[in-house]
Every structure is written in structure tokens, then in C-alpha cells.
Amino acid sequence: MERVEIIPESNPSPNDTDPIRKAITAGFFYNCARLQKSSESYTTIKCEQTVHIHPSSSLHKENPKYAVYYELMLTSREFIRQVVEIDDKWLLEVALHYYKKNKIKDAKRKMPKTIKTK
């Protein structure tokens, strides 16, 4: 750490993972997905590709609204792996050059309820 002149600091609140998750978001902002209305799958924000959280992930049943992932894997479906839950505001903070404000804000609007027919 001395060679790059970084002063190591400990986290004053070890239970607060926001700084770590925000740093991951800054590195992998292009791999971001938003939960779809059906709550069964996700859509990548930039390419609007339908993906699912891999069943081996600890977030598989949690369904976070926004997630950043490391790996996209194709098996029977397209799965995202190494997933971290993020706050959508972080995308505008760390990647305003990549995402448009209206693309993120539109996701917050209330969508009409989907009705399943038999």
C-alpha cells in the first residue's frame, strides 16, 4: 500500500456493506439488471436482454430490484452469477456517461398489473 500511497482504513461500521457494493457497481456498471414486473426474471438495462439469477446464488429467492453481476451463463436459460444487490441511484452516480437518467427513472414508475389468463 505504501508504493501507491494509499492509506489503509478500516470500515467504521462493519455491517454497512454499501461502500463495498458501490465500489463493485463502479467496476461492473455495464453488467446491471432490473427486476421485471413478473418478479421472475430480470432485464439487462442497456441491452434489454432477459436473464435470471442462477439458482446457486444466495440472492436467487431474494429478488432485489437492481443487481450487478459478474458472469452471464447460458444453459437452458440465460443466468447471471456472482450477483450483488445495488441501489439504482448508484448507477447515475458512477455511470452517468453510460446510462440515461430517464432510463433509470422510468423503471420507478408504477406499471399496470399483468393479468394471467388460463
VODO-595010 format. One record per atom (N, C-alpha, C, O, CB): atom name; residue in one letter; x negated, y negated, z; residue number from 1. Coordinates in nm, 2 decimals, padded with zeros to 4 digits. Glycine has a CB too. Example, Ala and Ser with C-alpha at 12.3 -4.5 7.8 and 13.67 -1.06 7.14 Angstrom:
 atome residu      u      v      w num
     N      a -01.32  00.57  00.78   1
    CA      a -01.23  00.45  00.78   1
     C      a -01.32  00.33  00.78   1
     O      a -01.42  00.33  00.85   1
    CB      a -01.13  00.45  00.90   1
     N      s -01.28  00.22  00.71   2
    CA      s -01.37  00.11  00.71   2
     C      s -01.29  00.00  00.79   2
     O      s -01.34 -00.11  00.80   2
    CB      s -01.41  00.06  00.57   2
***
This chain:
 atome residu      u      v      w num
     N      m -00.08  00.12  00.00   1
    CA      m  00.00  00.00  00.00   1
     C      m -00.09 -00.13  00.00   1
     O      m -00.04 -00.23 -00.05   1
    CB      m  00.09  00.00  00.12   1
     N      e -00.21 -00.12  00.05   2
    CA      e -00.29 -00.23  00.06   2
     C      e -00.34 -00.27 -00.08   2
     O      e -00.36 -00.39 -00.11   2
    CB      e -00.41 -00.21  00.14   2
     N      r -00.36 -00.18 -00.17   3
    CA      r -00.40 -00.21 -00.31   3
     C      r -00.30 -00.29 -00.38   3
     O      r -00.34 -00.38 -00.47   3
    CB      r -00.43 -00.08 -00.38   3
     N      v -00.18 -00.28 -00.36   4
    CA      v -00.08 -00.35 -00.43   4
     C      v -00.02 -00.46 -00.35   4
     O      v  00.08 -00.53 -00.39   4
    CB      v  00.03 -00.26 -00.48   4
     N      e -00.07 -00.48 -00.23   5
    CA      e -00.04 -00.59 -00.14   5
     C      e  00.11 -00.59 -00.10   5
     O      e  00.18 -00.69 -00.10   5
    CB      e -00.07 -00.73 -00.20   5
     N      i  00.16 -00.47 -00.07   6
    CA      i  00.30 -00.45 -00.02   6
     C      i  00.29 -00.43  00.13   6
     O      i  00.22 -00.34  00.17   6
    CB      i  00.37 -00.34 -00.10   6
     N      i  00.37 -00.50  00.20   7
    CA      i  00.37 -00.48  00.34   7
     C      i  00.48 -00.38  00.37   7
     O      i  00.60 -00.41  00.35   7
    CB      i  00.40 -00.61  00.42   7
     N      p  00.45 -00.26  00.43   8
    CA      p  00.55 -00.16  00.46   8
     C      p  00.64 -00.21  00.57   8
     O      p  00.59 -00.26  00.67   8
    CB      p  00.49 -00.03  00.50   8
     N      e  00.77 -00.20  00.55   9
    CA      e  00.87 -00.24  00.65   9
     C      e  00.96 -00.12  00.68   9
     O      e  00.99 -00.04  00.59   9
    CB      e  00.95 -00.36  00.61   9
     N      s  01.00 -00.11  00.81  10
    CA      s  01.10 -00.01  00.84  10
     C      s  01.24 -00.07  00.83  10
     O      s  01.25 -00.19  00.84  10
    CB      s  01.07  00.05  00.98  10
     N      n  01.33  00.02  00.80  11
    CA      n  01.47 -00.03  00.79  11
     C      n  01.52 -00.06  00.93  11
     O      n  01.52  00.03  01.02  11
    CB      n  01.56  00.08  00.72  11
     N      p  01.56 -00.18  00.96  12
    CA      p  01.61 -00.22  01.09  12
     C      p  01.74 -00.14  01.13  12
     O      p  01.77 -00.12  01.25  12
    CB      p  01.64 -00.37  01.10  12
     N      s  01.81 -00.10  01.03  13
    CA      s  01.93 -00.02  01.05  13
     C      s  01.93  00.11  00.97  13
     O      s  01.97  00.11  00.86  13
    CB      s  02.06 -00.11  01.02  13
     N      p  01.87  00.21  01.03  14
    CA      p  01.86  00.34  00.95  14
     C      p  01.98  00.40  00.89  14
     O      p  01.98  00.47  00.80  14
    CB      p  01.79  00.44  01.04  14
     N      n  02.10  00.37  00.95  15
    CA      n  02.22  00.42  00.90  15
     C      n  02.28  00.34  00.78  15
     O      n  02.37  00.38  00.71  15
    CB      n  02.33  00.42  01.01  15
     N      d  02.22  00.22  00.75  16
    CA      d  02.26  00.14  00.64  16
     C      d  02.18  00.18  00.52  16
     O      d  02.06  00.15  00.50  16
    CB      d  02.24 -00.01  00.67  16
     N      t  02.24  00.25  00.43  17
    CA      t  02.18  00.30  00.30  17
     C      t  02.19  00.21  00.19  17
     O      t  02.15  00.24  00.08  17
    CB      t  02.23  00.44  00.27  17
     N      d  02.26  00.10  00.20  18
    CA      d  02.29  00.00  00.09  18
     C      d  02.16 -00.04  00.02  18
     O      d  02.16 -00.04 -00.10  18
    CB      d  02.36 -00.12  00.14  18
     N      p  02.05 -00.08  00.10  19
    CA      p  01.93 -00.13  00.02  19
     C      p  01.87 -00.02 -00.06  19
     O      p  01.82 -00.05 -00.17  19
    CB      p  01.83 -00.17  00.12  19
     N      i  01.88  00.11 -00.02  20
    CA      i  01.82  00.22 -00.10  20
     C      i  01.91  00.24 -00.22  20
     O      i  01.86  00.26 -00.33  20
    CB      i  01.81  00.35 -00.01  20
     N      r  02.04  00.25 -00.20  21
    CA      r  02.13  00.27 -00.31  21
     C      r  02.13  00.16 -00.41  21
     O      r  02.14  00.18 -00.53  21
    CB      r  02.28  00.29 -00.26  21
     N      k  02.11  00.04 -00.36  22
    CA      k  02.10 -00.08 -00.45  22
     C      k  01.97 -00.07 -00.54  22
     O      k  01.97 -00.11 -00.65  22
    CB      k  02.10 -00.21 -00.37  22
     N      a  01.86 -00.02 -00.47  23
    CA      a  01.74 -00.01 -00.55  23
     C      a  01.75  00.10 -00.65  23
     O      a  01.70  00.08 -00.76  23
    CB      a  01.62  00.03 -00.45  23
     N      i  01.82  00.21 -00.62  24
    CA      i  01.84  00.31 -00.72  24
     C      i  01.93  00.26 -00.84  24
     O      i  01.91  00.29 -00.95  24
    CB      i  01.91  00.44 -00.66  24
     N      t  02.03  00.18 -00.80  25
    CA      t  02.11  00.11 -00.90  25
     C      t  02.03  00.02 -01.00  25
     O      t  02.05  00.02 -01.12  25
    CB      t  02.22  00.03 -00.84  25
     N      a  01.93 -00.05 -00.94  26
    CA      a  01.85 -00.13 -01.02  26
     C      a  01.76 -00.05 -01.12  26
     O      a  01.74 -00.10 -01.23  26
    CB      a  01.76 -00.22 -00.93  26
     N      g  01.72  00.07 -01.08  27
    CA      g  01.64  00.15 -01.17  27
     C      g  01.73  00.23 -01.27  27
     O      g  01.68  00.26 -01.38  27
    CB      g  01.57  00.25 -01.09  27
     N      f  01.85  00.27 -01.24  28
    CA      f  01.93  00.35 -01.32  28
     C      f  02.06  00.29 -01.36  28
     O      f  02.16  00.36 -01.38  28
    CB      f  01.95  00.49 -01.25  28
     N      f  02.06  00.16 -01.37  29
    CA      f  02.19  00.09 -01.40  29
     C      f  02.25  00.13 -01.54  29
     O      f  02.37  00.12 -01.55  29
    CB      f  02.16 -00.06 -01.41  29
     N      y  02.17  00.18 -01.63  30
    CA      y  02.23  00.22 -01.76  30
     C      y  02.30  00.36 -01.75  30
     O      y  02.37  00.40 -01.84  30
    CB      y  02.11  00.23 -01.86  30
     N      n  02.28  00.43 -01.63  31
    CA      n  02.35  00.56 -01.61  31
     C      n  02.46  00.54 -01.51  31
     O      n  02.45  00.59 -01.40  31
    CB      n  02.25  00.67 -01.56  31
     N      c  02.56  00.46 -01.54  32
    CA      c  02.66  00.43 -01.45  32
     C      c  02.80  00.48 -01.50  32
     O      c  02.83  00.47 -01.62  32
    CB      c  02.67  00.28 -01.42  32
     N      a  02.88  00.53 -01.41  33
    CA      a  03.01  00.58 -01.45  33
     C      a  03.12  00.53 -01.35  33
     O      a  03.09  00.51 -01.23  33
    CB      a  03.01  00.74 -01.45  33
     N      r  03.24  00.52 -01.41  34
    CA      r  03.35  00.47 -01.33  34
     C      r  03.46  00.58 -01.32  34
     O      r  03.48  00.65 -01.42  34
    CB      r  03.41  00.34 -01.39  34
     N      l  03.52  00.59 -01.21  35
    CA      l  03.63  00.69 -01.19  35
     C      l  03.75  00.66 -01.27  35
     O      l  03.79  00.54 -01.28  35
    CB      l  03.67  00.70 -01.04  35
     N      q  03.80  00.75 -01.35  36
    CA      q  03.92  00.73 -01.43  36
     C      q  04.04  00.73 -01.34  36
     O      q  04.04  00.78 -01.23  36
    CB      q  03.93  00.84 -01.54  36
     N      k  04.15  00.68 -01.39  37
    CA      k  04.28  00.68 -01.32  37
     C      k  04.32  00.81 -01.27  37
     O      k  04.38  00.82 -01.17  37
    CB      k  04.38  00.61 -01.41  37
     N      s  04.30  00.92 -01.35  38
    CA      s  04.34  01.05 -01.31  38
     C      s  04.26  01.10 -01.19  38
     O      s  04.31  01.20 -01.13  38
    CB      s  04.32  01.15 -01.43  38
     N      s  04.15  01.04 -01.15  39
    CA      s  04.07  01.08 -01.04  39
     C      s  04.01  01.22 -01.06  39
     O      s  03.96  01.28 -00.96  39
    CB      s  04.15  01.08 -00.91  39
     N      e  04.00  01.27 -01.18  40
    CA      e  03.94  01.40 -01.20  40
     C      e  03.81  01.39 -01.28  40
     O      e  03.73  01.48 -01.27  40
    CB      e  04.04  01.49 -01.28  40
     N      s  03.79  01.27 -01.35  41
    CA      s  03.67  01.26 -01.43  41
     C      s  03.63  01.11 -01.42  41
     O      s  03.69  01.03 -01.37  41
    CB      s  03.70  01.30 -01.57  41
     N      y  03.51  01.09 -01.49  42
    CA      y  03.45  00.96 -01.49  42
     C      y  03.43  00.92 -01.64  42
     O      y  03.43  01.00 -01.73  42
    CB      y  03.32  00.96 -01.41  42
     N      t  03.42  00.79 -01.66  43
    CA      t  03.38  00.73 -01.79  43
     C      t  03.25  00.65 -01.77  43
     O      t  03.25  00.57 -01.68  43
    CB      t  03.50  00.65 -01.84  43
     N      t  03.16  00.68 -01.86  44
    CA      t  03.03  00.60 -01.85  44
     C      t  03.07  00.46 -01.90  44
     O      t  03.15  00.44 -01.99  44
    CB      t  02.92  00.66 -01.94  44
     N      i  03.02  00.36 -01.83  45
    CA      i  03.07  00.23 -01.85  45
     C      i  03.02  00.17 -01.99  45
     O      i  03.11  00.11 -02.06  45
    CB      i  03.01  00.13 -01.75  45
     N      k  02.90  00.20 -02.03  46
    CA      k  02.86  00.14 -02.16  46
     C      k  02.91  00.22 -02.28  46
     O      k  02.96  00.16 -02.37  46
    CB      k  02.70  00.14 -02.16  46
     N      c  02.90  00.35 -02.28  47
    CA      c  02.94  00.43 -02.39  47
     C      c  03.08  00.49 -02.39  47
     O      c  03.13  00.54 -02.49  47
    CB      c  02.84  00.54 -02.41  47
     N      e  03.14  00.47 -02.28  48
    CA      e  03.28  00.52 -02.25  48
     C      e  03.29  00.67 -02.29  48
     O      e  03.38  00.71 -02.36  48
    CB      e  03.38  00.44 -02.34  48
     N      q  03.20  00.75 -02.23  49
    CA      q  03.19  00.89 -02.25  49
     C      q  03.25  00.96 -02.13  49
     O      q  03.22  00.92 -02.01  49
    CB      q  03.05  00.94 -02.28  49
     N      t  03.34  01.06 -02.14  50
    CA      t  03.40  01.13 -02.03  50
     C      t  03.30  01.23 -01.97  50
     O      t  03.25  01.31 -02.04  50
    CB      t  03.53  01.20 -02.07  50
     N      v  03.28  01.21 -01.84  51
    CA      v  03.19  01.30 -01.77  51
     C      v  03.25  01.35 -01.63  51
     O      v  03.35  01.29 -01.59  51
    CB      v  03.05  01.24 -01.74  51
     N      h  03.19  01.45 -01.57  52
    CA      h  03.24  01.50 -01.44  52
     C      h  03.12  01.51 -01.35  52
     O      h  03.01  01.54 -01.39  52
    CB      h  03.32  01.63 -01.46  52
     N      i  03.15  01.49 -01.22  53
    CA      i  03.04  01.52 -01.12  53
     C      i  03.02  01.67 -01.11  53
     O      i  03.12  01.74 -01.10  53
    CB      i  03.08  01.45 -00.98  53
     N      h  02.90  01.71 -01.11  54
    CA      h  02.86  01.85 -01.11  54
     C      h  02.91  01.91 -00.98  54
     O      h  02.90  01.85 -00.87  54
    CB      h  02.71  01.88 -01.13  54
     N      p  02.97  02.04 -00.98  55
    CA      p  03.02  02.10 -00.86  55
     C      p  02.92  02.12 -00.75  55
     O      p  02.96  02.13 -00.63  55
    CB      p  03.08  02.23 -00.90  55
     N      s  02.79  02.12 -00.78  56
    CA      s  02.69  02.14 -00.68  56
     C      s  02.66  02.01 -00.61  56
     O      s  02.59  02.01 -00.51  56
    CB      s  02.56  02.20 -00.74  56
     N      s  02.71  01.90 -00.65  57
    CA      s  02.68  01.77 -00.59  57
     C      s  02.76  01.75 -00.46  57
     O      s  02.88  01.80 -00.45  57
    CB      s  02.72  01.66 -00.69  57
     N      s  02.70  01.69 -00.36  58
    CA      s  02.78  01.66 -00.24  58
     C      s  02.89  01.56 -00.26  58
     O      s  02.98  01.55 -00.17  58
    CB      s  02.68  01.61 -00.13  58
     N      l  02.89  01.48 -00.37  59
    CA      l  02.99  01.39 -00.40  59
     C      l  03.10  01.45 -00.49  59
     O      l  03.19  01.37 -00.53  59
    CB      l  02.94  01.26 -00.46  59
     N      h  03.10  01.58 -00.52  60
    CA      h  03.19  01.64 -00.61  60
     C      h  03.34  01.62 -00.56  60
     O      h  03.42  01.59 -00.65  60
    CB      h  03.16  01.79 -00.62  60
     N      k  03.37  01.63 -00.44  61
    CA      k  03.51  01.62 -00.39  61
     C      k  03.53  01.48 -00.34  61
     O      k  03.65  01.44 -00.31  61
    CB      k  03.53  01.72 -00.28  61
     N      e  03.43  01.39 -00.33  62
    CA      e  03.45  01.26 -00.27  62
     C      e  03.51  01.16 -00.36  62
     O      e  03.58  01.07 -00.32  62
    CB      e  03.31  01.21 -00.22  62
     N      n  03.48  01.17 -00.49  63
    CA      n  03.54  01.08 -00.59  63
     C      n  03.51  00.93 -00.57  63
     O      n  03.60  00.85 -00.55  63
    CB      n  03.68  01.10 -00.61  63
     N      p  03.38  00.89 -00.56  64
    CA      p  03.35  00.75 -00.55  64
     C      p  03.40  00.67 -00.67  64
     O      p  03.40  00.73 -00.78  64
    CB      p  03.20  00.73 -00.52  64
     N      k  03.44  00.55 -00.65  65
    CA      k  03.49  00.47 -00.76  65
     C      k  03.38  00.44 -00.87  65
     O      k  03.41  00.45 -00.99  65
    CB      k  03.54  00.33 -00.71  65
     N      y  03.26  00.41 -00.83  66
    CA      y  03.15  00.39 -00.92  66
     C      y  03.03  00.48 -00.87  66
     O      y  03.01  00.50 -00.75  66
    CB      y  03.11  00.24 -00.92  66
     N      a  02.96  00.53 -00.97  67
    CA      a  02.85  00.61 -00.94  67
     C      a  02.73  00.59 -01.04  67
     O      a  02.76  00.56 -01.16  67
    CB      a  02.89  00.76 -00.93  67
     N      v  02.61  00.60 -00.99  68
    CA      v  02.49  00.60 -01.08  68
     C      v  02.44  00.75 -01.07  68
     O      v  02.44  00.81 -00.97  68
    CB      v  02.39  00.50 -01.03  68
     N      y  02.40  00.80 -01.19  69
    CA      y  02.35  00.93 -01.19  69
     C      y  02.21  00.94 -01.26  69
     O      y  02.17  00.84 -01.33  69
    CB      y  02.45  01.02 -01.27  69
     N      y  02.14  01.04 -01.23  70
    CA      y  02.00  01.06 -01.29  70
     C      y  02.01  01.15 -01.42  70
     O      y  01.94  01.12 -01.51  70
    CB      y  01.91  01.12 -01.19  70
     N      e  02.09  01.25 -01.41  71
    CA      e  02.09  01.35 -01.52  71
     C      e  02.23  01.38 -01.58  71
     O      e  02.33  01.38 -01.50  71
    CB      e  02.03  01.48 -01.47  71
     N      l  02.24  01.39 -01.71  72
    CA      l  02.36  01.43 -01.78  72
     C      l  02.34  01.57 -01.83  72
     O      l  02.24  01.59 -01.91  72
    CB      l  02.40  01.33 -01.89  72
     N      m  02.42  01.66 -01.79  73
    CA      m  02.40  01.80 -01.83  73
     C      m  02.53  01.86 -01.90  73
     O      m  02.64  01.83 -01.86  73
    CB      m  02.37  01.89 -01.70  73
     N      l  02.50  01.92 -02.02  74
    CA      l  02.61  01.98 -02.09  74
     C      l  02.62  02.13 -02.08  74
     O      l  02.53  02.20 -02.11  74
    CB      l  02.59  01.94 -02.25  74
     N      t  02.73  02.17 -02.02  75
    CA      t  02.76  02.31 -02.01  75
     C      t  02.90  02.33 -02.08  75
     O      t  02.92  02.30 -02.19  75
    CB      t  02.76  02.37 -01.86  75
     N      s  03.00  02.38 -02.00  76
    CA      s  03.13  02.38 -02.05  76
     C      s  03.19  02.24 -02.07  76
     O      s  03.28  02.22 -02.15  76
    CB      s  03.22  02.47 -01.96  76
     N      r  03.15  02.15 -01.98  77
    CA      r  03.18  02.01 -01.99  77
     C      r  03.06  01.93 -01.97  77
     O      r  02.95  01.99 -01.94  77
    CB      r  03.29  01.97 -01.88  77
     N      e  03.07  01.80 -01.98  78
    CA      e  02.95  01.71 -01.95  78
     C      e  02.95  01.68 -01.81  78
     O      e  03.05  01.62 -01.76  78
    CB      e  02.95  01.59 -02.04  78
     N      f  02.85  01.71 -01.74  79
    CA      f  02.84  01.69 -01.59  79
     C      f  02.73  01.59 -01.57  79
     O      f  02.62  01.58 -01.63  79
    CB      f  02.81  01.82 -01.52  79
     N      i  02.75  01.51 -01.46  80
    CA      i  02.64  01.42 -01.41  80
     C      i  02.59  01.48 -01.28  80
     O      i  02.66  01.53 -01.20  80
    CB      i  02.69  01.27 -01.39  80
     N      r  02.46  01.47 -01.27  81
    CA      r  02.39  01.53 -01.15  81
     C      r  02.31  01.42 -01.08  81
     O      r  02.28  01.32 -01.14  81
    CB      r  02.31  01.65 -01.19  81
     N      q  02.27  01.45 -00.96  82
    CA      q  02.19  01.35 -00.88  82
     C      q  02.27  01.22 -00.88  82
     O      q  02.22  01.12 -00.93  82
    CB      q  02.04  01.33 -00.93  82
     N      v  02.38  01.22 -00.81  83
    CA      v  02.48  01.11 -00.82  83
     C      v  02.47  01.03 -00.69  83
     O      v  02.46  01.09 -00.58  83
    CB      v  02.62  01.17 -00.84  83
     N      v  02.48  00.90 -00.70  84
    CA      v  02.48  00.81 -00.58  84
     C      v  02.60  00.72 -00.60  84
     O      v  02.62  00.66 -00.71  84
    CB      v  02.35  00.73 -00.57  84
     N      e  02.67  00.70 -00.49  85
    CA      e  02.79  00.61 -00.49  85
     C      e  02.73  00.47 -00.49  85
     O      e  02.64  00.44 -00.41  85
    CB      e  02.88  00.64 -00.37  85
     N      i  02.79  00.38 -00.57  86
    CA      i  02.74  00.24 -00.57  86
     C      i  02.86  00.14 -00.56  86
     O      i  02.98  00.18 -00.57  86
    CB      i  02.66  00.21 -00.69  86
     N      d  02.83  00.02 -00.53  87
    CA      d  02.93 -00.09 -00.53  87
     C      d  02.93 -00.16 -00.67  87
     O      d  02.82 -00.18 -00.72  87
    CB      d  02.90 -00.19 -00.42  87
     N      d  03.04 -00.18 -00.73  88
    CA      d  03.04 -00.24 -00.86  88
     C      d  02.98 -00.37 -00.87  88
     O      d  02.93 -00.41 -00.98  88
    CB      d  03.18 -00.25 -00.91  88
     N      k  02.98 -00.45 -00.76  89
    CA      k  02.92 -00.58 -00.76  89
     C      k  02.77 -00.57 -00.79  89
     O      k  02.71 -00.67 -00.84  89
    CB      k  02.94 -00.65 -00.63  89
     N      w  02.71 -00.46 -00.75  90
    CA      w  02.56 -00.45 -00.76  90
     C      w  02.52 -00.45 -00.91  90
     O      w  02.42 -00.49 -00.95  90
    CB      w  02.51 -00.32 -00.70  90
     N      l  02.61 -00.39 -01.00  91
    CA      l  02.58 -00.39 -01.14  91
     C      l  02.57 -00.53 -01.20  91
     O      l  02.48 -00.55 -01.28  91
    CB      l  02.69 -00.31 -01.22  91
     N      l  02.65 -00.62 -01.15  92
    CA      l  02.64 -00.76 -01.20  92
     C      l  02.51 -00.83 -01.14  92
     O      l  02.46 -00.92 -01.21  92
    CB      l  02.76 -00.84 -01.17  92
     N      e  02.47 -00.79 -01.02  93
    CA      e  02.35 -00.84 -00.96  93
     C      e  02.23 -00.80 -01.03  93
     O      e  02.14 -00.88 -01.06  93
    CB      e  02.35 -00.81 -00.81  93
     N      v  02.22 -00.67 -01.06  94
    CA      v  02.09 -00.61 -01.11  94
     C      v  02.09 -00.60 -01.26  94
     O      v  01.98 -00.58 -01.32  94
    CB      v  02.07 -00.48 -01.04  94
     N      a  02.20 -00.60 -01.33  95
    CA      a  02.20 -00.58 -01.47  95
     C      a  02.30 -00.66 -01.55  95
     O      a  02.37 -00.61 -01.63  95
    CB      a  02.23 -00.43 -01.50  95
     N      l  02.30 -00.79 -01.51  96
    CA      l  02.40 -00.88 -01.58  96
     C      l  02.36 -00.89 -01.73  96
     O      l  02.45 -00.91 -01.82  96
    CB      l  02.39 -01.02 -01.52  96
     N      h  02.24 -00.86 -01.77  97
    CA      h  02.19 -00.86 -01.91  97
     C      h  02.24 -00.74 -01.98  97
     O      h  02.25 -00.75 -02.11  97
    CB      h  02.04 -00.87 -01.91  97
     N      y  02.29 -00.64 -01.91  98
    CA      y  02.33 -00.51 -01.98  98
     C      y  02.48 -00.50 -01.98  98
     O      y  02.54 -00.45 -02.08  98
    CB      y  02.27 -00.40 -01.91  98
     N      y  02.55 -00.54 -01.87  99
    CA      y  02.69 -00.53 -01.86  99
     C      y  02.76 -00.66 -01.87  99
     O      y  02.70 -00.76 -01.82  99
    CB      y  02.73 -00.46 -01.72  99
     N      k  02.88 -00.67 -01.93 100
    CA      k  02.95 -00.79 -01.93 100
     C      k  03.04 -00.80 -01.81 100
     O      k  03.10 -00.70 -01.77 100
    CB      k  03.04 -00.80 -02.07 100
     N      k  03.06 -00.92 -01.76 101
    CA      k  03.14 -00.94 -01.64 101
     C      k  03.28 -00.88 -01.66 101
     O      k  03.34 -00.82 -01.57 101
    CB      k  03.15 -01.08 -01.60 101
     N      n  03.34 -00.91 -01.78 102
    CA      n  03.48 -00.87 -01.80 102
     C      n  03.49 -00.72 -01.80 102
     O      n  03.60 -00.67 -01.77 102
    CB      n  03.54 -00.93 -01.92 102
     N      k  03.39 -00.65 -01.84 103
    CA      k  03.39 -00.50 -01.85 103
     C      k  03.40 -00.44 -01.71 103
     O      k  03.47 -00.34 -01.68 103
    CB      k  03.27 -00.45 -01.92 103
     N      i  03.33 -00.50 -01.61 104
    CA      i  03.34 -00.46 -01.47 104
     C      i  03.46 -00.51 -01.41 104
     O      i  03.53 -00.43 -01.33 104
    CB      i  03.21 -00.51 -01.40 104
     N      k  03.50 -00.63 -01.43 105
    CA      k  03.62 -00.69 -01.37 105
     C      k  03.75 -00.62 -01.41 105
     O      k  03.84 -00.60 -01.34 105
    CB      k  03.63 -00.84 -01.39 105
     N      d  03.76 -00.58 -01.54 106
    CA      d  03.87 -00.51 -01.59 106
     C      d  03.90 -00.38 -01.52 106
     O      d  04.02 -00.34 -01.52 106
    CB      d  03.86 -00.49 -01.74 106
     N      a  03.80 -00.32 -01.47 107
    CA      a  03.82 -00.19 -01.40 107
     C      a  03.89 -00.21 -01.27 107
     O      a  03.95 -00.11 -01.22 107
    CB      a  03.68 -00.13 -01.38 107
     N      k  03.89 -00.33 -01.22 108
    CA      k  03.95 -00.35 -01.09 108
     C      k  04.10 -00.38 -01.10 108
     O      k  04.18 -00.37 -01.01 108
    CB      k  03.89 -00.47 -01.02 108
     N      r  04.15 -00.41 -01.23 109
    CA      r  04.29 -00.44 -01.25 109
     C      r  04.37 -00.31 -01.22 109
     O      r  04.32 -00.20 -01.25 109
    CB      r  04.31 -00.49 -01.39 109
     N      k  04.49 -00.33 -01.17 110
    CA      k  04.58 -00.22 -01.15 110
     C      k  04.63 -00.16 -01.28 110
     O      k  04.67 -00.24 -01.37 110
    CB      k  04.69 -00.26 -01.06 110
     N      m  04.62 -00.03 -01.29 111
    CA      m  04.66  00.03 -01.42 111
     C      m  04.80  00.09 -01.40 111
     O      m  04.83  00.13 -01.28 111
    CB      m  04.56  00.14 -01.46 111
     N      p  04.87  00.11 -01.50 112
    CA      p  05.00  00.17 -01.49 112
     C      p  04.99  00.32 -01.45 112
     O      p  04.89  00.38 -01.48 112
    CB      p  05.08  00.16 -01.62 112
     N      k  05.08  00.37 -01.37 113
    CA      k  05.08  00.51 -01.33 113
     C      k  05.10  00.60 -01.44 113
     O      k  05.18  00.58 -01.53 113
    CB      k  05.19  00.53 -01.22 113
     N      t  05.02  00.71 -01.45 114
    CA      t  05.04  00.81 -01.55 114
     C      t  05.14  00.91 -01.50 114
     O      t  05.14  00.95 -01.39 114
    CB      t  04.91  00.88 -01.59 114
     N      i  05.23  00.95 -01.59 115
    CA      i  05.34  01.04 -01.56 115
     C      i  05.31  01.17 -01.63 115
     O      i  05.29  01.17 -01.76 115
    CB      i  05.48  00.99 -01.60 115
     N      k  05.29  01.28 -01.56 116
    CA      k  05.27  01.41 -01.62 116
     C      k  05.40  01.47 -01.66 116
     O      k  05.49  01.48 -01.58 116
    CB      k  05.19  01.50 -01.52 116
     N      t  05.40  01.52 -01.78 117
    CA      t  05.52  01.59 -01.83 117
     C      t  05.49  01.74 -01.84 117
     O      t  05.38  01.78 -01.86 117
    CB      t  05.57  01.53 -01.97 117
     N      k  05.60  01.81 -01.83 118
    CA      k  05.58  01.96 -01.84 118
     C      k  05.59  02.01 -01.98 118
     O      k  05.57  02.13 -02.00 118
    CB      k  05.68  02.03 -01.75 118
***
